[in-house]
């Protein structure tokens, strides 16, 4: 009887404990599931935060890099702009052909100086250095006086020219008006210099081995110019000219080893003062 009662008690206890145990297991499972969900959420939040931080850092790095590149480009642009402004400020002003009127035909004597007297302003470039010259002429170019009052800047140094070259026939004076001194000498047409070779070629007396090629006609400053190429291999001379008579209105090429170009900007056919062809007072001539 005792054994049967004990078994009955145990059975009743088991029946009572089963729902309690099930409830406990369910709660435990719920707790575990909730903990797993919270862990998963926290991990997802951490990953999201990490991804956001990386994205921000990357965007910041790219922004800084872009800003640096932009600043560098801006600095380079400013530097180029300053250099261009300095170059434009230092360059000798040049002008395109301003003439827009009737074109004067070529002179009958293509190898003669075309005007009796007058003045022309010319820009000449030698080895990258530009100078502005004023030439007075008379007696169909037999007398000439060339003023050089240009300012030249080289390697940061500035030179103010104040020179005068006078030519009367074959007699020539080189004068420095700043120093008040000068030299006098006779020009030698047979010297064989590049300048004399070109001059003789344009005057119809080319030296031996000088090659002259006619390139047609081109209008410049209202004049129908003869376009020619002059080559003299012995002096490495190769110059293309626009000539009105023997007056070179425009040229470009090599005079010996030196690259040169010239361009007349304007011509005034009024007679210049006779005094311009005389040595100025106070100048000592050697």
C-alpha positions in Angstrom: 0.0 0.0 0.0 2.8 2.3 0.9 4.5 1.5 -2.4 1.4 2.1 -4.4 0.8 5.5 -2.7 4.4 6.5 -3.3 4.1 5.6 -7.0 0.8 7.5 -7.2 2.4 10.6 -5.6 5.4 10.4 -8.0 3.0 10.1 -10.9 1.0 13.1 -9.7 4.2 15.1 -9.2 5.4 14.1 -12.7 2.1 15.1 -14.2 2.2 18.5 -12.4 5.9 19.1 -13.3 5.5 18.4 -17.0 3.7 21.6 -17.9 5.9 23.6 -15.6 9.0 22.1 -17.3 7.5 22.8 -20.7 6.8 26.4 -19.7 10.3 26.8 -18.4 11.8 25.3 -21.6 9.6 27.7 -23.7 10.8 30.7 -21.7 14.4 29.5 -21.9 14.0 29.2 -25.7 12.4 32.6 -25.9 15.2 34.1 -23.9 17.8 32.4 -26.0 16.0 33.6 -29.2 15.7 37.1 -27.9 19.4 37.2 -26.9 20.3 35.9 -30.4 18.2 38.5 -32.1 19.7 41.3 -29.9 23.2 40.0 -30.7 22.3 39.9 -34.4 20.9 43.4 -34.3 23.9 44.7 -32.4 26.3 43.0 -34.9 24.3 44.5 -37.8 24.4 47.9 -36.1 28.2 47.6 -35.6 28.7 46.5 -39.3 26.5 49.4 -40.4 28.4 51.9 -38.2 31.7 50.5 -39.5 30.5 50.8 -43.1 29.3 54.3 -42.5 32.6 55.3 -40.9 34.6 53.8 -43.8 32.3 55.6 -46.3 32.8 58.9 -44.4 36.5 58.4 -44.2 36.8 57.5 -47.9 34.6 60.5 -48.9 36.7 62.7 -46.6 39.9 61.5 -48.2 38.6 62.0 -51.7 37.3 65.4 -50.7 40.7 66.4 -49.3 42.4 65.0 -52.4 40.0 66.8 -54.7 40.5 70.0 -52.7 44.3 69.6 -52.9 44.1 69.0 -56.7 41.8 72.0 -57.1 44.1 74.2 -55.1 47.1 72.9 -57.1 45.3 73.6 -60.4 44.2 77.0 -59.2 47.8 77.9 -58.2 49.1 76.6 -61.6 46.4 78.6 -63.4 47.4 81.8 -61.5 51.0 81.2 -62.2 50.4 80.7 -65.9 48.2 83.8 -65.9 50.9 85.9 -64.2 53.5 84.6 -66.7 51.3 85.4 -69.6 50.6 88.9 -68.3 54.3 89.5 -67.7 55.1 88.3 -71.2 52.4 90.5 -72.7 53.5 93.4 -70.7 57.2 93.0 -71.7 56.6 92.2 -75.4 57.0 95.0 -77.9 53.5 95.8 -79.3 52.9 94.5 -82.7 50.1 95.3 -85.0 48.4 93.5 -87.8 48.1 95.1 -91.2 45.6 97.9 -90.5 45.2 98.9 -94.2 41.8 98.5 -95.7 41.8 100.5 -98.9 42.9 100.5 -102.6 46.1 98.5 -103.3 48.9 100.4 -105.0 50.4 98.4 -107.9 54.0 97.2 -107.9 56.5 99.8 -109.0 57.8 99.6 -112.6 61.4 99.2 -111.4 61.2 96.2 -109.2 64.8 96.5 -108.1 64.7 100.2 -107.2 63.8 102.1 -104.0 60.2 103.0 -104.6 59.9 106.3 -102.8 62.0 109.5 -103.0 61.7 110.3 -99.3 59.7 109.5 -96.1 59.7 107.7 -92.8 58.8 104.2 -91.8 58.4 102.5 -88.4 59.6 98.9 -88.2 59.7 96.0 -85.7 62.7 93.7 -86.0 63.2 90.5 -84.1 66.6 88.9 -83.7 67.1 85.7 -81.7 63.8 86.3 -79.9 64.5 89.9 -79.0 62.3 92.6 -80.5 63.3 96.2 -81.2 61.3 99.0 -82.7 63.2 101.2 -85.2 62.3 104.4 -87.0 64.0 104.9 -90.4 64.1 108.2 -92.2 65.2 108.2 -95.9 65.9 110.6 -98.7 67.2 110.5 -102.3 65.4 107.3 -103.0 67.0 105.5 -100.1 70.6 106.6 -100.8 70.4 108.5 -97.5 69.0 106.8 -94.4 69.0 107.5 -90.7 67.8 104.7 -88.4 66.8 105.6 -84.8 66.8 102.8 -82.2 65.3 103.9 -78.9 64.0 100.6 -77.9 64.0 99.1 -74.4 65.4 95.5 -74.2 64.9 93.2 -71.2 67.2 90.1 -71.1 67.7 87.8 -68.0 66.2 90.4 -65.8 68.4 93.3 -67.0 67.0 96.2 -68.9 68.9 98.1 -71.6 67.7 101.4 -72.9 69.0 101.9 -76.5 69.5 105.4 -77.8 71.4 104.9 -81.1 71.5 106.4 -84.5 72.9 105.0 -87.7 73.4 107.3 -90.6 74.1 106.2 -94.2 75.0 108.5 -97.1 75.8 106.4 -100.1 78.7 104.2 -99.0 79.6 106.3 -95.9 78.2 105.1 -92.6 78.1 106.4 -89.0 77.3 104.3 -85.9 76.4 106.7 -83.1 75.6 106.0 -79.4 73.6 109.1 -78.3 73.9 108.1 -74.6 77.7 108.0 -74.7 78.0 110.8 -77.3 80.4 108.8 -79.3 80.4 107.1 -82.7 82.5 105.6 -85.5 82.6 106.4 -89.2 83.5 103.9 -92.0 83.0 103.1 -95.6 80.5 100.3 -96.5 81.9 97.6 -98.7 79.3 96.1 -101.1 81.6 93.2 -101.8 82.0 92.3 -98.1 79.9 89.2 -98.6 77.8 89.7 -95.4 74.3 88.3 -95.3 72.9 91.9 -95.2 74.8 93.0 -98.2 74.0 89.8 -100.1 70.3 90.3 -99.5 70.5 94.0 -100.5 72.3 93.3 -103.7 69.8 90.5 -104.6 66.9 92.9 -104.1 68.6 95.5 -106.2 69.0 93.1 -109.0 72.7 92.4 -108.5 72.7 89.0 -106.8 76.0 87.4 -105.9 77.2 84.2 -107.4 75.4 81.1 -106.0 72.5 83.2 -104.7 69.1 81.5 -105.4 66.1 83.7 -105.9 62.6 82.1 -106.1 59.6 84.1 -107.1 56.5 83.2 -104.9 53.9 85.5 -106.6 52.4 88.6 -105.1 50.9 89.5 -101.7 49.3 92.7 -100.5 50.7 94.4 -97.4 49.9 97.9 -96.0 48.2 98.8 -99.3 51.1 97.8 -101.5 51.1 95.0 -104.1 54.3 93.4 -102.9 56.6 91.0 -104.7 57.0 87.8 -102.6 60.4 86.2 -103.1 62.7 83.7 -101.3 66.4 84.4 -101.3 68.9 81.6 -100.5 72.7 81.8 -100.1 73.9 78.4 -98.9 77.5 79.7 -98.3 76.2 81.9 -95.5 73.2 79.7 -94.5 70.9 82.5 -95.5 67.3 81.6 -96.3 64.9 84.6 -96.2 61.4 85.1 -97.6 60.5 88.7 -98.2 57.6 91.0 -99.2 59.2 93.7 -101.3 57.9 96.9 -102.8 60.6 97.7 -105.2 63.8 97.1 -103.2 62.1 98.1 -99.9 61.5 95.1 -97.7 58.1 95.6 -96.0 58.2 92.2 -94.3 60.8 89.4 -94.0 61.3 86.1 -92.1 64.1 83.5 -92.1 67.8 83.0 -91.3 70.5 85.5 -91.8 73.5 83.2 -91.3 73.0 81.3 -88.1 70.6 83.9 -86.7 66.8 83.7 -87.0 65.3 87.1 -87.9 62.1 88.7 -88.9 61.2 92.3 -89.7 57.9 94.1 -90.3 57.1 97.6 -91.3 54.1 99.0 -89.3 53.6 102.3 -91.1 55.0 104.5 -93.9 54.9 108.3 -94.0 55.9 109.8 -97.4 56.5 113.3 -96.1 60.1 114.5 -96.4 62.0 114.2 -93.1 64.1 117.1 -91.7 67.5 117.4 -93.4 69.1 117.6 -89.9 68.3 113.9 -89.2 71.0 112.9 -91.7 73.7 114.9 -89.9 75.9 113.8 -86.9 74.3 115.5 -83.8 76.2 118.2 -82.1 78.4 117.1 -79.1 79.0 113.6 -80.6 82.7 112.6 -80.9 83.3 110.5 -84.0 86.4 108.2 -84.1 
